[in-house]
């Protein structure tokens, strides 16, 4: 394997004062193995620039890819688009020693949704693969829907994919979904 133009581990102190641009794609291949578990074979483009700023580093860029997910209502597979803007301040700070304490007060950046966030690193090496993986993982929806307007009246529900982990049965309801087994808990009361 040849020399990678865009390394997956960046030595922050070796960056030039004007900063450096980094671009990663499926074709360049540097992050294929790291991102395979979360985006599979989907294409991706990660580009950002890291610029030294005194004792911190400014990271700005974007991530574009897709995740292969299943709709939480009908289990139909779909591609969920990921389009993230990045703006981070990277601060290198040694680990706290035994007995040291650190307090957390409200920071001004927490009040603004558009402001930068920050990353505190214990070493001067920035792990690109780990950072990109975490950013994509954090953008995965808790309850993925095949369409933005997907609801109980989804036409795909009648053509739902048979999955072993889904249980659909006929207990008198016309939609074929089993009654909630926890419904009986509604009637239980704690004696005091």
Backbone as ProteinMPNN parsed JSONL, in Angstrom:
{"seq_chain_A": "XXXXXXXXXXXXXXXXXXXXXXXXXXXXXXXXXXXXXXXXXXXXXXXXXXXXXXXXXXXXXXXXXXXXXXXXXXXXXXXXXXXXXXXXXXXXXXXXXXXXXXXXXXXXXXXXXXXXXXXXXXXXXXXXXXXXXXXXXXXXXXXXXXXXXXXXXXXXXXXXXXXXXXXXXXXXXXXXXXXXXXXXXXXXXXXX", "coords_chain_A": {"N_chain_A": [[0.848, -1.18, 0.0], [0.545, 2.196, -0.818], [1.755, 5.524, 0.068], [-0.483, 7.439, 1.932], [-2.37, 10.202, 0.96], [-4.165, 11.573, 2.511], [-4.083, 11.156, 5.709], [-5.315, 8.93, 8.324], [-4.779, 9.455, 10.914], [-3.952, 12.453, 12.316], [-1.274, 14.521, 12.992], [-1.463, 17.143, 14.985], [0.289, 19.244, 15.75], [2.073, 19.365, 13.68], [0.874, 20.662, 11.603], [0.741, 23.151, 9.03], [0.854, 26.779, 9.406], [-1.14, 27.99, 7.869], [-2.988, 26.019, 7.754], [-4.507, 22.839, 6.759], [-6.07, 21.0, 4.16], [-8.278, 18.208, 4.075], [-9.496, 15.381, 2.397], [-11.709, 12.742, 2.028], [-12.921, 9.872, 0.423], [-14.977, 7.182, -0.898], [-13.592, 6.189, -3.073], [-10.919, 7.003, -2.605], [-10.413, 5.552, -0.313], [-9.377, 5.563, 2.371], [-11.018, 5.571, 4.672], [-12.747, 3.477, 4.34], [-12.8, 0.883, 5.618], [-13.141, 1.606, 8.314], [-15.613, 2.959, 8.325], [-17.331, 1.094, 7.326], [-18.981, -0.511, 8.982], [-21.031, 1.168, 9.725], [-22.062, 2.619, 7.508], [-22.011, 0.808, 5.488], [-21.713, -0.216, 2.128], [-22.211, 2.204, 0.982], [-21.579, 5.285, -0.757], [-19.38, 7.955, 0.243], [-18.407, 11.264, 1.211], [-16.048, 13.094, 2.758], [-14.889, 16.087, 3.833], [-12.699, 18.461, 5.144], [-11.053, 21.203, 6.826], [-8.273, 21.848, 8.826], [-7.091, 24.305, 10.927], [-4.457, 25.802, 12.692], [-4.923, 27.674, 15.717], [-3.559, 29.492, 17.8], [-3.51, 28.049, 20.914], [-5.323, 26.126, 20.198], [-7.224, 24.334, 17.659], [-8.924, 24.881, 14.648], [-11.554, 23.26, 13.112], [-13.287, 22.838, 10.173], [-15.814, 21.83, 7.936], [-17.501, 19.289, 5.95], [-19.698, 16.397, 5.889], [-20.943, 13.943, 3.764], [-23.097, 11.345, 3.1], [-24.838, 8.166, 3.071], [-27.066, 6.138, 4.995], [-28.031, 2.77, 5.253], [-31.091, 1.895, 6.239], [-33.966, 0.6, 8.071], [-37.417, 1.195, 7.92], [-39.13, 2.206, 10.812], [-41.811, 1.724, 11.07], [-42.849, 0.101, 8.932], [-40.819, -1.582, 8.165], [-39.574, -1.483, 5.694], [-36.742, -1.275, 3.647], [-34.568, 1.539, 3.285], [-32.668, 4.374, 2.069], [-31.079, 6.553, 4.167], [-30.315, 9.893, 4.06], [-27.267, 11.559, 4.936], [-26.07, 14.622, 5.784], [-23.888, 16.606, 6.958], [-22.705, 19.55, 8.528], [-19.592, 20.625, 9.645], [-18.054, 22.1, 12.459], [-15.726, 22.564, 14.622], [-13.8, 23.136, 17.556], [-10.661, 22.152, 18.393], [-8.993, 21.167, 21.221], [-5.988, 20.593, 22.846], [-5.315, 18.962, 25.736], [-3.69, 17.869, 28.606], [-4.304, 14.74, 30.317], [-6.225, 14.546, 33.346], [-4.649, 14.354, 36.506], [-4.293, 11.984, 39.237], [-6.606, 12.614, 41.73], [-7.062, 15.178, 40.813], [-9.5, 17.638, 39.857], [-12.233, 18.638, 37.813], [-14.464, 21.125, 37.0], [-17.653, 21.68, 35.519], [-19.1, 24.287, 34.002], [-21.81, 26.263, 32.693], [-21.364, 26.931, 29.319], [-20.877, 29.493, 26.892], [-21.104, 28.646, 24.235], [-22.964, 26.624, 24.346], [-25.417, 27.782, 24.303], [-25.968, 28.619, 21.77], [-27.026, 27.283, 18.754], [-25.768, 27.386, 16.299], [-23.094, 27.883, 16.719], [-19.588, 26.906, 17.194], [-18.606, 23.622, 18.329], [-16.663, 21.796, 20.758], [-13.714, 19.753, 21.057], [-11.852, 17.893, 23.289], [-8.657, 16.741, 23.425], [-6.315, 14.327, 24.621], [-3.861, 13.854, 23.575], [-1.656, 14.958, 20.914], [-2.585, 13.946, 18.58], [-5.006, 13.58, 16.171], [-7.671, 11.514, 15.575], [-9.032, 10.759, 12.7], [-10.758, 8.797, 11.549], [-12.178, 7.758, 13.759], [-13.481, 10.083, 14.669], [-15.126, 10.817, 12.42], [-16.731, 8.525, 12.209], [-18.132, 8.642, 14.674], [-19.543, 11.074, 14.344], [-21.282, 10.445, 12.22], [-22.677, 8.312, 13.373], [-23.99, 9.62, 15.476], [-25.879, 11.035, 14.065], [-27.737, 9.232, 13.244], [-31.141, 8.421, 13.062], [-33.344, 7.939, 15.872], [-35.805, 6.714, 15.6], [-36.206, 5.606, 12.694], [-37.812, 6.658, 9.688], [-39.3, 5.744, 6.625], [-40.208, 7.713, 4.871], [-40.573, 11.276, 5.174], [-43.238, 11.927, 5.784], [-44.306, 9.584, 6.735], [-46.6, 7.512, 8.403], [-49.092, 5.91, 10.474], [-50.865, 5.338, 8.439], [-49.437, 4.487, 6.269], [-48.845, 3.306, 2.992], [-47.108, 1.219, 2.585], [-47.334, -0.424, 4.763], [-49.195, -2.458, 4.344], [-47.818, -4.036, 2.608], [-45.753, -4.995, 4.101], [-42.487, -6.076, 4.955], [-41.624, -9.388, 5.639], [-40.235, -10.195, 8.621], [-38.28, -11.948, 10.983], [-38.089, -10.885, 13.504], [-40.284, -9.283, 13.766], [-43.619, -9.339, 14.905], [-46.615, -10.126, 13.667], [-49.966, -10.726, 13.866], [-53.271, -12.221, 13.911], [-55.643, -11.171, 15.905], [-58.273, -10.508, 15.975], [-58.237, -7.844, 15.301], [-58.55, -5.604, 12.576], [-56.302, -4.653, 11.218], [-54.381, -6.55, 11.56], [-52.356, -6.515, 13.464], [-50.989, -7.617, 16.506], [-52.527, -7.333, 19.732], [-51.475, -5.123, 22.348], [-49.432, -6.609, 24.712], [-48.882, -5.524, 27.161], [-50.993, -4.044, 27.96], [-52.629, -4.838, 30.028], [-51.328, -3.976, 32.28], [-52.169, -1.415, 32.7], [-54.447, -1.524, 34.229], [-53.612, -2.342, 36.697], [-52.975, -1.526, 40.096], [-51.094, -0.046, 42.707], [-51.262, -1.038, 46.02], [-51.57, 0.962, 48.87]], "CA_chain_A": [[0.0, 0.0, 0.0], [1.345, 3.406, -0.953], [1.596, 6.61, 1.022], [-1.802, 8.049, 1.868], [-2.352, 11.66, 0.91], [-4.975, 12.022, 3.634], [-3.925, 10.148, 6.764], [-6.425, 8.777, 9.263], [-4.306, 10.053, 12.16], [-3.333, 13.728, 11.981], [-0.466, 15.137, 14.036], [-1.909, 18.535, 14.969], [1.403, 20.186, 15.885], [2.819, 19.418, 12.428], [0.108, 21.369, 10.589], [1.271, 24.488, 8.705], [0.076, 27.867, 9.997], [-2.314, 28.263, 7.041], [-3.881, 24.873, 7.87], [-4.425, 21.808, 5.727], [-7.33, 20.405, 3.722], [-8.344, 16.745, 4.062], [-10.644, 14.877, 1.642], [-11.813, 11.281, 2.075], [-14.046, 9.338, -0.345], [-14.927, 5.725, -1.071], [-12.562, 5.911, -4.075], [-9.583, 7.128, -2.008], [-10.358, 4.331, 0.486], [-8.758, 5.624, 3.701], [-11.986, 5.334, 5.748], [-13.678, 2.413, 3.955], [-12.901, -0.146, 6.641], [-13.655, 2.2, 9.555], [-17.013, 3.352, 8.186], [-18.108, -0.013, 6.776], [-19.984, -1.016, 9.918], [-22.143, 2.099, 9.913], [-22.682, 3.03, 6.233], [-21.941, -0.294, 4.534], [-21.046, 0.054, 0.842], [-22.656, 3.499, 0.46], [-20.531, 6.269, -1.029], [-19.257, 9.032, 1.216], [-17.419, 12.315, 0.962], [-15.708, 13.82, 3.977], [-13.857, 17.086, 3.56], [-12.568, 19.472, 6.184], [-9.777, 21.898, 6.931], [-7.852, 22.109, 10.204], [-6.21, 25.472, 10.977], [-4.007, 26.123, 14.054], [-5.354, 28.972, 16.251], [-2.963, 29.608, 19.137], [-3.408, 26.769, 21.61], [-6.386, 25.239, 19.749], [-7.254, 24.094, 16.218], [-10.256, 25.081, 14.093], [-11.919, 22.263, 12.11], [-14.521, 23.182, 9.449], [-15.997, 21.019, 6.743], [-18.794, 18.621, 5.827], [-19.776, 14.95, 5.663], [-22.105, 13.539, 2.981], [-23.173, 9.906, 2.87], [-26.157, 7.591, 3.298], [-27.116, 4.951, 5.839], [-29.084, 1.833, 4.879], [-31.912, 1.675, 7.43], [-35.298, 0.038, 7.882], [-38.463, 2.037, 8.484], [-39.573, 1.681, 12.099], [-43.22, 1.357, 10.989], [-43.178, -0.973, 7.994], [-39.608, -2.396, 7.961], [-39.08, -1.371, 4.329], [-35.387, -0.721, 3.641], [-34.419, 2.798, 2.566], [-31.39, 5.086, 2.252], [-31.23, 7.778, 4.948], [-29.205, 10.786, 3.704], [-26.52, 12.254, 5.986], [-25.422, 15.816, 5.257], [-23.485, 17.304, 8.176], [-21.716, 20.627, 8.514], [-18.689, 20.472, 10.778], [-17.341, 23.253, 12.984], [-15.229, 22.125, 15.922], [-12.533, 23.628, 18.083], [-9.923, 21.037, 18.994], [-8.103, 21.644, 22.277], [-5.129, 19.542, 23.396], [-5.189, 19.169, 27.181], [-3.261, 16.616, 29.229], [-5.276, 14.075, 31.186], [-6.185, 14.942, 34.75], [-3.92, 13.443, 37.379], [-5.053, 11.402, 40.343], [-7.015, 13.612, 42.705], [-7.429, 16.438, 40.159], [-10.921, 17.786, 39.58], [-12.6, 19.597, 36.789], [-15.879, 21.452, 37.094], [-18.266, 22.057, 34.246], [-20.089, 25.36, 34.103], [-22.442, 26.542, 31.41], [-20.492, 27.631, 28.378], [-21.642, 30.315, 25.959], [-21.39, 27.933, 22.981], [-24.113, 25.745, 24.533], [-26.635, 28.558, 24.096], [-26.145, 28.864, 20.346], [-26.995, 26.06, 17.948], [-24.927, 27.585, 15.126], [-21.702, 28.089, 17.102], [-18.755, 25.708, 17.157], [-18.507, 22.753, 19.492], [-15.239, 21.586, 20.994], [-13.204, 18.415, 21.344], [-10.656, 17.936, 24.108], [-7.805, 15.575, 23.18], [-5.217, 14.166, 25.572], [-2.611, 13.831, 22.825], [-1.651, 15.857, 19.765], [-2.977, 13.175, 17.408], [-6.445, 13.6, 15.906], [-8.07, 10.29, 14.885], [-10.073, 11.133, 11.747], [-11.709, 7.703, 11.38], [-13.03, 7.709, 14.944], [-14.304, 11.297, 14.674], [-16.14, 10.737, 11.369], [-17.647, 7.457, 12.597], [-19.003, 9.142, 15.747], [-20.443, 12.099, 13.807], [-22.325, 9.758, 11.453], [-23.486, 7.537, 14.317], [-24.853, 10.538, 16.221], [-26.945, 11.552, 13.208], [-28.702, 8.175, 12.937], [-32.395, 8.687, 13.774], [-33.768, 6.961, 16.868], [-36.937, 6.008, 15.0], [-36.141, 5.935, 11.271], [-39.026, 6.561, 8.88], [-38.993, 5.629, 5.202], [-40.501, 9.016, 4.271], [-40.842, 12.253, 6.231], [-44.658, 11.927, 6.154], [-44.697, 8.206, 7.036], [-47.362, 7.374, 9.644], [-49.848, 4.662, 10.571], [-51.607, 5.093, 7.203], [-48.448, 4.237, 5.214], [-49.263, 2.253, 2.067], [-46.157, 0.106, 2.675], [-47.673, -1.306, 5.884], [-49.883, -3.656, 3.853], [-46.794, -4.82, 1.924], [-44.603, -5.041, 5.015], [-41.527, -7.145, 4.753], [-41.665, -10.368, 6.719], [-39.01, -10.266, 9.399], [-38.445, -12.856, 12.113], [-38.18, -10.127, 14.737], [-41.579, -8.611, 13.818], [-44.705, -10.29, 15.112], [-47.91, -9.666, 13.205], [-50.906, -11.832, 13.968], [-54.655, -11.829, 13.795], [-56.377, -11.416, 17.145], [-59.548, -9.806, 15.88], [-58.079, -6.49, 14.761], [-58.57, -5.643, 11.113], [-54.994, -4.359, 10.622], [-53.535, -7.727, 11.694], [-51.306, -6.353, 14.458], [-51.376, -8.175, 17.797], [-52.815, -6.382, 20.804], [-50.349, -4.841, 23.229], [-49.474, -7.502, 25.873], [-48.698, -4.75, 28.39], [-52.216, -3.285, 28.19], [-53.171, -5.259, 31.319], [-50.659, -3.219, 33.337], [-52.913, -0.187, 32.902], [-55.476, -1.755, 35.233], [-52.998, -2.684, 37.986], [-52.733, -0.395, 40.988], [-50.31, -0.372, 43.886], [-51.976, -0.798, 47.273], [-50.703, 1.698, 49.804]], "C_chain_A": [[0.884, 1.231, 0.0], [1.074, 4.414, 0.148], [0.227, 7.256, 0.835], [-1.672, 9.56, 1.872], [-3.128, 12.257, 2.079], [-4.93, 10.964, 4.73], [-5.146, 10.074, 7.673], [-6.039, 9.245, 10.66], [-3.511, 11.302, 11.802], [-2.562, 14.247, 13.183], [-0.732, 16.643, 13.999], [-0.763, 19.535, 15.019], [2.233, 20.315, 14.605], [2.068, 20.134, 11.309], [0.745, 22.723, 10.294], [0.349, 25.573, 9.272], [-1.168, 28.215, 9.178], [-3.322, 27.116, 7.083], [-3.703, 23.887, 6.737], [-5.809, 21.26, 5.436], [-7.198, 18.888, 3.689], [-9.616, 16.34, 3.332], [-10.585, 13.358, 1.641], [-13.056, 10.865, 1.299], [-13.921, 7.815, -0.398], [-13.817, 5.363, -2.051], [-11.157, 6.021, -3.48], [-9.348, 6.006, -0.991], [-9.81, 4.406, 1.893], [-9.729, 5.254, 4.823], [-12.948, 4.185, 5.448], [-13.869, 1.381, 5.057], [-13.525, 0.41, 7.922], [-15.142, 2.503, 9.475], [-17.918, 2.228, 7.696], [-19.214, -0.505, 7.685], [-21.194, -0.104, 10.022], [-22.812, 2.53, 8.605], [-22.629, 1.936, 5.174], [-21.151, 0.089, 3.299], [-21.473, 1.393, 0.232], [-21.465, 4.42, 0.24], [-20.514, 7.327, 0.063], [-18.244, 10.05, 0.713], [-17.265, 13.091, 2.259], [-14.63, 14.819, 3.598], [-13.871, 18.11, 4.677], [-11.185, 20.086, 6.138], [-9.506, 22.123, 8.406], [-6.819, 23.225, 10.169], [-5.779, 25.699, 12.426], [-4.461, 27.535, 14.453], [-4.804, 29.112, 17.669], [-2.819, 28.245, 19.786], [-4.548, 25.81, 21.239], [-6.326, 25.125, 18.225], [-8.698, 24.191, 15.753], [-10.493, 24.07, 12.98], [-13.252, 22.687, 11.503], [-14.603, 22.317, 8.205], [-17.377, 20.417, 6.671], [-18.618, 17.12, 5.603], [-21.051, 14.694, 4.875], [-22.025, 12.043, 2.74], [-24.62, 9.47, 3.021], [-26.01, 6.404, 4.237], [-28.251, 4.073, 5.318], [-29.843, 1.466, 6.149], [-33.214, 0.996, 7.052], [-36.295, 0.947, 8.576], [-38.967, 1.395, 9.772], [-41.052, 1.304, 12.088], [-43.469, 0.141, 10.113], [-41.999, -1.874, 7.649], [-39.137, -2.429, 6.514], [-37.698, -0.728, 4.386], [-35.345, 0.551, 2.812], [-33.056, 3.393, 2.865], [-31.667, 6.392, 2.984], [-30.053, 8.697, 4.632], [-28.592, 11.449, 4.936], [-25.799, 13.408, 5.321], [-25.101, 16.708, 6.453], [-22.494, 18.416, 7.891], [-20.89, 20.504, 9.778], [-18.084, 21.82, 11.159], [-16.964, 22.929, 14.421], [-13.973, 22.896, 16.288], [-11.873, 22.465, 18.788], [-8.922, 21.618, 19.977], [-7.311, 20.454, 22.801], [-4.892, 19.885, 24.855], [-4.767, 17.857, 27.812], [-4.344, 16.05, 30.144], [-5.126, 14.562, 32.62], [-5.432, 13.898, 35.56], [-4.807, 12.924, 38.497], [-5.358, 12.495, 41.369], [-7.369, 14.959, 42.105], [-8.928, 16.451, 39.885], [-11.123, 18.807, 38.48], [-14.093, 19.852, 36.926], [-16.378, 21.876, 35.728], [-19.32, 23.116, 34.522], [-20.733, 25.535, 32.737], [-21.488, 27.35, 30.551], [-21.356, 28.377, 27.367], [-21.982, 29.551, 24.682], [-22.586, 27.005, 23.115], [-25.43, 26.473, 24.293], [-26.941, 28.744, 22.621], [-26.016, 27.565, 19.561], [-26.029, 26.182, 16.773], [-23.445, 27.728, 15.458], [-20.905, 26.799, 17.056], [-18.887, 24.889, 18.44], [-17.025, 22.546, 19.739], [-14.948, 20.136, 21.334], [-11.955, 18.61, 22.184], [-9.895, 16.632, 23.886], [-6.694, 15.523, 24.213], [-3.864, 14.118, 24.88], [-2.734, 14.769, 21.633], [-2.013, 15.146, 18.468], [-4.497, 13.139, 17.304], [-6.797, 12.39, 15.06], [-9.276, 10.597, 13.995], [-11.145, 10.056, 11.645], [-12.683, 7.643, 12.554], [-13.981, 8.909, 14.982], [-15.442, 11.207, 13.651], [-17.169, 9.671, 11.705], [-18.636, 7.953, 13.653], [-19.984, 10.192, 15.237], [-21.587, 11.462, 13.013], [-23.244, 8.995, 12.393], [-24.439, 8.434, 15.102], [-26.003, 11.076, 15.38], [-27.949, 10.469, 12.8], [-29.986, 8.426, 13.725], [-32.747, 7.566, 14.751], [-34.891, 6.093, 16.318], [-36.969, 6.342, 13.51], [-37.476, 5.719, 10.56], [-38.644, 6.58, 7.408], [-39.216, 6.918, 4.434], [-40.761, 9.999, 5.408], [-42.302, 12.258, 6.684], [-45.184, 10.519, 6.457], [-45.437, 8.169, 8.371], [-48.119, 6.052, 9.6], [-50.608, 4.334, 9.273], [-50.68, 4.823, 6.013], [-48.905, 3.086, 4.318], [-48.32, 1.056, 2.102], [-46.491, -0.854, 3.811], [-48.386, -2.566, 5.415], [-48.906, -4.583, 3.127], [-45.557, -4.981, 2.796], [-43.747, -6.267, 4.769], [-41.621, -8.108, 5.928], [-40.296, -10.465, 7.371], [-39.26, -11.192, 10.589], [-38.604, -12.096, 13.42], [-39.459, -9.307, 14.843], [-42.662, -9.647, 14.051], [-46.015, -9.625, 14.721], [-48.836, -10.863, 13.264], [-52.32, -11.315, 13.853], [-55.353, -12.191, 15.097], [-57.674, -10.604, 17.138], [-59.422, -8.393, 15.334], [-58.012, -6.589, 13.244], [-57.223, -5.346, 10.483], [-54.002, -5.499, 10.802], [-52.429, -7.616, 12.723], [-51.811, -6.877, 15.802], [-51.629, -7.064, 18.804], [-51.592, -6.244, 21.7], [-50.427, -5.741, 24.465], [-49.334, -6.755, 27.196], [-49.929, -3.924, 28.738], [-52.822, -3.611, 29.553], [-52.534, -4.483, 32.479], [-51.372, -1.912, 33.66], [-53.897, -0.32, 34.06], [-54.899, -2.058, 36.613], [-52.729, -1.425, 38.795], [-51.956, -0.891, 42.203], [-51.104, -0.049, 45.124], [-51.041, -0.075, 48.231], [-51.112, 1.491, 51.235]], "O_chain_A": [[1.866, 1.296, 0.74], [0.263, 4.177, 1.043], [-0.171, 7.578, -0.285], [-0.951, 10.129, 2.692], [-2.781, 13.328, 2.577], [-5.669, 9.981, 4.673], [-5.913, 11.031, 7.781], [-6.914, 9.414, 11.509], [-2.518, 11.228, 11.077], [-3.123, 14.397, 14.268], [-0.279, 17.334, 13.087], [-0.844, 20.585, 14.381], [3.006, 21.262, 14.459], [2.565, 20.21, 10.185], [1.241, 23.38, 11.209], [-0.811, 25.302, 9.581], [-2.155, 28.689, 9.741], [-4.403, 27.229, 6.505], [-2.856, 24.071, 5.863], [-6.621, 21.075, 6.343], [-6.152, 18.348, 3.326], [-10.69, 16.878, 3.602], [-9.564, 12.759, 1.303], [-14.128, 11.438, 1.492], [-12.907, 7.241, 0.0], [-13.163, 4.334, -1.883], [-10.288, 5.215, -3.813], [-8.216, 5.555, -0.822], [-9.778, 3.38, 2.573], [-9.309, 4.679, 5.828], [-13.873, 3.943, 6.223], [-15.004, 1.043, 5.39], [-14.352, -0.256, 8.544], [-15.861, 2.324, 10.458], [-19.138, 2.387, 7.655], [-20.284, -0.881, 7.206], [-22.28, -0.564, 10.374], [-24.017, 2.783, 8.594], [-23.15, 2.119, 4.073], [-20.059, 0.647, 3.397], [-21.132, 1.684, -0.914], [-20.468, 4.347, 0.958], [-21.523, 7.561, 0.727], [-17.36, 9.746, -0.088], [-18.221, 13.663, 2.783], [-13.573, 14.435, 3.097], [-14.931, 18.569, 5.102], [-10.27, 19.564, 5.501], [-10.392, 22.538, 9.153], [-5.802, 23.124, 9.481], [-6.632, 25.782, 13.309], [-4.398, 28.468, 13.652], [-5.526, 28.871, 18.636], [-2.099, 27.382, 19.282], [-4.723, 24.785, 21.899], [-5.478, 25.745, 17.582], [-9.597, 23.644, 16.393], [-9.732, 24.018, 12.014], [-14.234, 22.874, 12.222], [-13.609, 22.096, 7.512], [-18.324, 20.949, 7.251], [-17.559, 16.645, 5.192], [-22.123, 15.165, 5.258], [-21.022, 11.533, 2.242], [-25.523, 10.304, 3.091], [-24.969, 5.749, 4.274], [-29.319, 4.582, 4.979], [-29.299, 0.802, 7.031], [-33.53, 0.836, 5.873], [-36.05, 1.415, 9.688], [-39.202, 0.188, 9.821], [-41.513, 0.628, 13.008], [-44.216, -0.758, 10.5], [-42.168, -2.841, 6.907], [-38.373, -3.319, 6.141], [-37.503, 0.257, 5.098], [-35.994, 0.645, 1.771], [-32.372, 2.97, 3.798], [-32.404, 7.242, 2.484], [-28.907, 8.337, 4.902], [-29.302, 11.849, 5.859], [-25.008, 13.205, 4.4], [-25.95, 17.476, 6.904], [-21.558, 18.245, 7.109], [-21.434, 20.301, 10.863], [-17.656, 22.586, 10.295], [-17.796, 23.013, 15.325], [-13.181, 23.261, 15.419], [-12.462, 21.86, 19.684], [-8.1, 22.459, 19.614], [-7.887, 19.427, 23.16], [-4.35, 20.94, 25.183], [-5.408, 16.831, 27.585], [-5.183, 16.781, 30.671], [-4.036, 14.941, 33.05], [-5.568, 12.698, 35.32], [-5.937, 13.379, 38.673], [-4.459, 13.208, 41.814], [-7.92, 15.812, 42.801], [-9.545, 15.402, 39.704], [-10.305, 19.7, 38.255], [-14.891, 18.915, 36.963], [-15.618, 22.366, 34.893], [-20.314, 22.857, 35.2], [-20.241, 25.006, 31.741], [-20.887, 28.325, 31.003], [-22.45, 27.925, 27.031], [-23.041, 29.78, 24.097], [-23.176, 26.625, 22.104], [-26.459, 25.827, 24.099], [-28.09, 29.006, 22.267], [-25.028, 26.842, 19.687], [-25.519, 25.168, 16.296], [-22.614, 27.697, 14.55], [-21.474, 25.718, 16.898], [-19.237, 25.415, 19.497], [-16.202, 23.076, 18.992], [-15.804, 19.4, 21.826], [-11.088, 19.409, 21.829], [-10.425, 15.548, 24.13], [-6.187, 16.562, 24.635], [-2.832, 14.319, 25.519], [-3.809, 15.311, 21.376], [-1.779, 15.674, 17.381], [-5.185, 12.72, 18.235], [-6.287, 12.241, 13.949], [-10.405, 10.685, 14.479], [-12.333, 10.377, 11.654], [-13.888, 7.492, 12.352], [-15.161, 8.753, 15.297], [-16.594, 11.49, 13.981], [-18.364, 9.888, 11.507], [-19.839, 7.714, 13.541], [-21.143, 10.203, 15.653], [-22.734, 11.895, 13.125], [-24.463, 9.027, 12.227], [-25.578, 8.045, 15.364], [-27.006, 11.529, 15.932], [-28.909, 10.758, 12.085], [-29.928, 8.626, 14.938], [-32.482, 6.393, 14.487], [-34.921, 4.883, 16.545], [-37.68, 7.259, 13.099], [-38.173, 4.732, 10.798], [-37.77, 7.341, 6.995], [-38.512, 7.198, 3.464], [-41.136, 9.581, 6.504], [-42.583, 12.561, 7.844], [-46.395, 10.298, 6.433], [-44.961, 8.728, 9.36], [-47.819, 5.182, 8.782], [-50.955, 3.177, 9.039], [-51.111, 4.925, 4.864], [-49.302, 2.028, 4.806], [-48.709, -0.032, 1.678], [-45.992, -1.979, 3.831], [-48.213, -3.631, 6.008], [-49.145, -5.788, 3.043], [-44.442, -5.09, 2.286], [-44.237, -7.342, 4.422], [-41.689, -7.684, 7.081], [-39.31, -10.788, 6.709], [-40.361, -11.203, 11.138], [-39.202, -12.62, 14.36], [-39.713, -8.696, 15.881], [-42.627, -10.723, 13.455], [-46.463, -8.679, 15.368], [-48.495, -11.925, 12.744], [-52.543, -10.112, 13.715], [-55.622, -13.362, 15.366], [-58.105, -10.086, 18.168], [-60.427, -7.802, 14.94], [-57.475, -7.555, 12.701], [-56.988, -5.731, 9.338], [-52.896, -5.441, 10.265], [-51.627, -8.54, 12.851], [-52.948, -6.601, 16.186], [-51.023, -5.995, 18.737], [-50.772, -7.158, 21.79], [-51.403, -5.651, 25.211], [-49.641, -7.313, 28.249], [-49.911, -3.176, 29.715], [-53.46, -2.756, 30.167], [-53.14, -4.352, 33.543], [-51.21, -1.361, 34.749], [-54.152, 0.642, 34.784], [-55.631, -2.031, 37.602], [-52.313, -0.398, 38.26], [-52.146, -2.018, 42.66], [-51.577, 1.077, 45.284], [-49.877, -0.446, 48.385], [-50.487, 2.039, 52.142]]}, "name": "protein", "num_of_chains": 1, "seq": "XXXXXXXXXXXXXXXXXXXXXXXXXXXXXXXXXXXXXXXXXXXXXXXXXXXXXXXXXXXXXXXXXXXXXXXXXXXXXXXXXXXXXXXXXXXXXXXXXXXXXXXXXXXXXXXXXXXXXXXXXXXXXXXXXXXXXXXXXXXXXXXXXXXXXXXXXXXXXXXXXXXXXXXXXXXXXXXXXXXXXXXXXXXXXXXX"}
